[in-house]
């Protein structure tokens, strides 16, 4: 098994992630078919007995609407010469749009599916989308399904581990290690030595927020694009990006004697003044730039105090806000938050992510409503984008992929 992964390790640094991951899924399907057939059965509601003889083939060429197209994985059942299921893998890329020579990529898949009954198409993606007649699942869904099988297969274990390292899987976080790590920076005299897991858990927290942003990516992209926005002279759909992931740290200070500085001789905050504070970890979508910038942020905030511990952890909040040049000039601070259990975003992050995403959806809507209701002097396209975003998020459905 090690030789197999050694041979493909360099693939992960290339651009063709779909092809390479398709080959890995082919190996998983051939070695442990039940690991994938049970997932496929759940996605399409196909009886598992119908997939007992399934076989997997990577890089399968099929007939599209006007010519050949290549699928990353094809799944055959029984002795059929043609596949029953085609799988398209998206990692850093998106479905290909229509060109002068070829239809849109997903249109070719639909053409193949519609030629015969009992054909299915699955798209596996980093972000969450919707597409007519095509089932879409995130890598997070597949990785969670594969975890029990990883205990009995080195190949599957390596695949799941890779997806976790890449931030494609919601991971539980040690709340104790994270608390110690945050207190180390926000509180005076709090031990942080030997907490080697602290930085790792904070990194995983950033990855989890990035993963949650994938639920909202389609809404923001569609709203920004349909508002006709341009970035540095190019249309938004040509320059669209996923959300930026970042964090802010705000210290609370003890009272300072008159005439004394809060800064030490090296320009840093004097440690004895640190009395807790707040840490914000968030995703940020940008709209406009220079003097007309606008940013929508959402994520998790921790309010940390010196006495926080395992039994009384920091207070945790989900939040969303809208910031921008026009809002700052008007002194406005559209903000919405909700207090949650600390475990939702730490030790129980896997189970709590669904609830967190639902609450974030409502908080983003609340922050947008505050901006629109206050009738801030936004650019016409910015106002249109926020109106479209509000409608999309409020619909309870993912935007359809145009491809």
Long-range contacts (C-beta under 8 A, 24 or more apart in sequence): 1-154, 1-155, 1-158, 2-154, 4-155, 5-155, 5-158, 12-162, 15-92, 17-89, 17-91, 17-92, 17-93, 18-72, 18-88, 18-89, 18-90, 18-91, 18-93, 19-58, 19-59, 19-72, 19-89, 21-72, 21-89, 21-91, 22-58, 22-59, 22-72, 22-73, 22-87, 22-89, 23-58, 23-59, 24-155, 24-159, 25-56, 25-58, 25-72, 25-73, 25-87, 25-89, 26-56, 26-57, 26-58, 26-73, 27-155, 28-56, 28-146, 28-153, 28-155, 28-156, 28-159, 29-54, 29-55, 29-56, 29-73, 29-75, 30-55, 30-56, 31-153, 31-155, 32-149, 32-152, 32-153, 32-155, 32-156, 34-149, 35-145, 35-146, 35-149, 35-153, 35-156, 36-75, 38-145, 39-142, 39-145, 39-146, 40-75, 40-85, 40-122, 42-145, 43-122, 43-135, 43-137, 44-85, 44-120, 44-122, 44-135, 46-120, 50-77, 51-75, 51-77, 53-77, 53-78, 53-79, 57-83, 60-86, 62-86, 62-108, 62-112, 63-111, 63-112, 63-115, 64-102, 64-103, 64-107, 64-108, 64-109, 64-111, 64-112, 65-103, 65-107, 65-108, 65-111, 66-102, 66-103, 67-102, 69-102, 69-105, 69-108, 69-109, 69-112, 71-109, 82-116, 84-118, 84-119, 84-120, 85-119, 85-120, 85-121, 85-122, 86-112, 86-113, 86-119, 86-120, 86-121, 86-122, 87-121, 87-122, 87-123, 87-124, 88-121, 88-122, 88-123, 88-124, 89-123, 89-124, 90-123, 90-124, 90-125, 90-126, 91-125, 91-126, 91-139, 92-126, 94-401, 94-403, 95-123, 95-131, 95-401, 95-403, 96-403, 97-402, 97-403, 98-403, 104-402, 104-403, 105-403, 106-131, 106-134, 106-401, 106-403, 107-403, 109-134, 110-134, 126-168, 126-214, 127-214, 127-215, 127-217, 127-218, 127-242, 128-214, 128-215, 128-217, 128-218, 128-398, 129-218, 129-398, 129-399, 129-400, 129-401, 130-218, 130-397, 130-398, 130-399, 130-400, 130-401, 131-400, 131-401, 131-403, 132-400, 138-168, 138-214, 139-163, 139-168, 139-169, 140-168, 140-169, 140-170, 140-211, 143-168, 143-169, 144-169, 144-170, 144-350, 167-206, 167-207, 167-208, 167-210, 167-211, 168-211, 169-211, 170-208, 170-211, 170-212, 170-349, 170-350, 170-353, 171-204, 171-207, 171-208, 171-349, 171-350, 172-346, 172-347, 172-348, 172-349, 172-350, 173-201, 173-204, 173-205, 173-208, 173-345, 173-346, 173-347, 173-349, 174-201, 174-346, 174-347, 175-310, 175-313, 175-342, 175-343, 175-346, 175-347, 176-310, 177-201, 178-202, 178-205, 178-346, 179-304, 179-308, 179-309, 179-310, 179-313, 179-314, 182-279, 182-302, 182-304, 182-314, 183-276, 183-304, 183-306, 183-308, 185-249, 186-249, 186-251, 186-252, 186-274, 186-276, 186-277, 186-279, 186-304, 187-274, 187-275, 187-276, 187-304, 187-305, 187-306, 188-271, 188-272, 188-273, 188-274, 188-275, 188-306, 189-271, 189-272, 190-306, 201-346, 205-281, 205-300, 205-345, 206-245, 206-247, 206-281, 208-345, 208-349, 208-353, 209-245, 209-281, 209-282, 209-283, 209-299, 209-300, 210-242, 210-243, 210-245, 210-283, 211-353, 212-283, 212-353, 212-356, 212-357, 212-360, 213-242, 213-243, 213-245, 213-283, 213-298, 214-242, 215-357, 215-361, 216-243, 216-283, 216-298, 216-360, 216-361, 216-364, 216-393, 217-242, 217-243, 218-398, 218-399, 218-401, 219-389, 219-392, 219-393, 219-398, 219-399, 220-285, 220-296, 220-389, 221-399, 222-388, 222-392, 222-399, 223-385, 223-386, 223-388, 223-389, 223-392, 224-285, 224-287, 224-385, 226-385, 226-388, 227-381, 227-382, 227-384, 227-385, 227-388, 228-381, 228-384, 229-287, 229-288, 229-381, 229-382, 229-385, 231-289, 232-289, 243-283, 243-284, 243-285, 244-283, 244-284, 244-285, 244-286, 245-281, 245-282, 245-283, 245-284, 246-281, 246-282, 246-284, 247-279, 247-280, 247-281, 247-282, 248-279, 248-280, 248-282, 249-277, 249-278, 249-279, 249-280, 250-277, 250-278, 250-279, 250-280, 251-275, 251-276, 251-277, 252-276, 252-277, 252-278, 275-305, 275-306, 276-303, 276-304, 276-305, 276-306, 276-308, 277-303, 277-304, 278-302, 278-303, 278-304, 279-304, 280-319, 282-319, 287-324, 287-382, 287-385, 288-324, 288-379, 288-382, 291-325, 292-324, 292-325, 292-326, 292-379, 292-382, 293-324, 293-325, 294-322, 294-323, 294-324, 294-325, 294-326, 294-327, 294-378, 294-382, 295-322, 295-323, 295-324, 296-320, 296-321, 296-322, 296-364, 296-367, 296-368, 296-389, 297-321, 297-322, 297-323, 298-360, 298-363, 298-364, 299-360, 300-345, 300-356, 301-337, 313-342, 313-346, 314-342, 315-339, 315-342, 316-340, 316-341, 316-342, 316-344, 316-345, 316-346, 318-356, 318-359, 318-360, 318-363, 319-363, 320-360, 320-363, 320-364, 320-366, 320-367, 321-367, 322-367, 322-368, 322-370, 322-371, 322-386, 324-376, 324-378, 324-382, 326-376, 326-377, 326-378, 327-371, 327-376, 330-374, 330-376, 330-377, 332-370, 332-371, 332-374, 332-376, 334-367, 334-368, 334-370, 334-371, 334-374, 335-367, 335-370, 336-362, 336-363, 336-364, 336-366, 336-367, 336-370, 337-363, 338-362, 338-363, 361-393, 364-389, 364-393, 365-390, 365-393, 365-394, 368-393
